[in-house]
Amino acid sequence: MYGLLALSFFVAAILAGMLVFQVVKAAFRLPTLLNWPGAICVGAAVIQLTGWLSHDLFAGLMLGPTPPDVPWYQWLEFLLFAVVWYAATISLLLMWRKGDDGERGAAQ
């Protein structure tokens, strides 16, 4: 039963990463290679958050050994890295595209 809960959390993390990947790709036309690190960090943040929640909610019900104590804020670190990655990548990409459009306009 708890394995299904963990599996559903893992699937939710993968879907969250895929959703962020597709939204950023569509909104900013971000190349796939630059999009992967941010999407992976969002998925890792969701995995950490759901793992922390399930561990705290069902700590007395787990039959196996308890995992090492992970700090509750670790998912925020992954999420912060994803936000910083996307902010830096998108701002640099927009500056590059703006500069590219300016050169085309000046040449015509």
Secondary structure, DSSP 4 states (H G I P E B T S, - for coil): -HHHHHHHHHHHHHHHHHHHHHHHHHHH---HHHHHHHHHHHHHHHHHHHHHHHHHHSTTT--SPPPP---TTHHHHHHHHHHHHHHHHHHHHHHHHHHHHHHHHHH-
